Amino acid sequence: MAKRPAYSKLCKALADGHFVFTGELEPKKILADGMEEVVHSAKEMKKTNRIIAANVTDGPQGDAYICSLVPSFVVQRDAEIETVWQVAVRDRNRVALFGDVLGGALLGLKNVLVLTGDHTALGDNKQGRISYDLDSTQFCELLKKMIDEGTDYSGNEITDGKIEMNYGCVANPNAVGEYMEPEILKVGRKVEQGIDFIQTQTAFDIDVAKNFINELARYNVPILLGVFPMKSYGIAWYFDKYIPGVSVPKELLNALKKAEKDNKGNKPAKYAALDKVNVEFFVPFIEEIKKNSKASGIHCMAVEYERLFAPLLDKYPDYAKNYY
Amino acid sequence: MIITEQKDINDIYEMIKDYNKILIAGCDGCCQPPRSINEAKVLGQLLELKAKTEGKDLKWRAITVLRQCDDRIAATTIRPFIEEYDAIVSLACGLGVVMLNKVAENIITYPAQNSMFGGVQNAGDNYFIQYCETCGSCLLGETGGICPIAGCAKHLKNGPCGGTVDGMCEVGGYTHPCAWIEIYKRLKKFNRLDLFTLYRPARDYRSSTSPAYIPINKDYTNIKEEKEEKK
């Protein structure tokens, strides 16, 4: 099949050969006030001129949050930065997924990130019934049909024709040793189903990340490596303990803990110390990935941590402003 | 085997508290753990005790049925007793409860169990585990005999998902193995990763639309096509 056109700014920038950066927004149980904060974060991302698009999460950890479709649209409208609309197949069957994607297309969303989604059993409504009518690979097939053929999953035509979107899948670089091969092969099924990019879970070990990227490179699909600067020790601790498959290096955890402890009661000093820890870890990390791996960009999951963008990204070209 | 869990004794009593004489019917069929005559007697004693604490005198009799889900066996076993009793409590799975309500239609049969799943107990294990979900589209030929529908918390046909860590599943706090990692290992052992990499399209749920039925002595798929042609 001929390569799908780049409909989104993210995919255009990737096609133009830029090393891209994306950000992440996490709208929770919010209405207008919360949305204002999310839009503010998105505006800060745009100010960098380096972040091309902002991910909008869909009920991470299985929690019941505002549906990601509406915040994705509001961010695009009010912050004027493109969104990567995360859609988990956990909560919707093929009928609802099709309907939501049509709605998203109508509202001008251009990127879908396909996710299985953390199980409801991990979330804050544990008694709920899961859907998983389509798994993430089958959702890729649905998107392929909607974009390339203009139909729903069963082949019924969309009255107004095909939708114009790009979509990506996720992969976990922390699947190491004997667990790496099934992870890589699984992505292969999604490549078969037409994904435009791969966005990975965060990795803290540079060798693990590079090795994983080199394995994924066989598919010739742009790869965005996830990185996770942590704005507090608490977040780092939570991430280490509760996010499947991710462990934060002990030294980094201790450094963050020390930064908070040494500057207790002095907020500006504490922030500066925390930022310093992150900058010292992630600046060389990102540089090494850019220089010595086949990654096409970085997905920076620094949620509500806008002040780190400048020290992290300023050294890179401001390519994104040409796409905004 | 159908794995069942007994309901709370207070909940069972709540269902039958307005009756004076109840028949308690065990089942010798495939229920596990056993729900036969001994278990029926124990339940009768518990209900009698519970009634006494409420100041009531409950009369009961325990019997057992070879298989409650077989209408002929159920009818011949149950019918001689039903004139004498106000209600039946069944220790069988849901199939038995529904069947007793059918064959003894003038009195109500109440469930003493929650039917959990079709599963097995492996030698040495102190738990029952689900191996088949009777999904209507068996994949076991592609997965080395390990079922991802029953074995994966998300019923994925194209796993593993990102919720697996070192081969364990996020659901249940990494205490259960990830079915898809097990499938991968088994297929790799037989040099059949070609099956692992296969893309499996979405399930056709029409075969499991409730109430599911299959006309006997006719091929089900043909029936479906005939129906669609008629449409």
Interface residues (C-beta under 8 A of the other chain):
Chain A: R90 R94 L115 T116 D118 H119 A121 L122 I130 Y132 D133 L134 D135 S136 T137 Q138 E141 Y153 V170 A171 N172 N174 A175 E178 Y179 E181 P182 E183 L185 K186 G188 R189 E192 Q193 Q201 P244 G245
Chain B: A153 K154 H155 L156 K157 N158 G159 P160 C161 G162 G163 T164 V165 D166 G167 E170 V171 G172 W180 I181 Y184 K185 K188 L193 F196 T197 L198 Y199 R200 P201 A202 R203 Y205
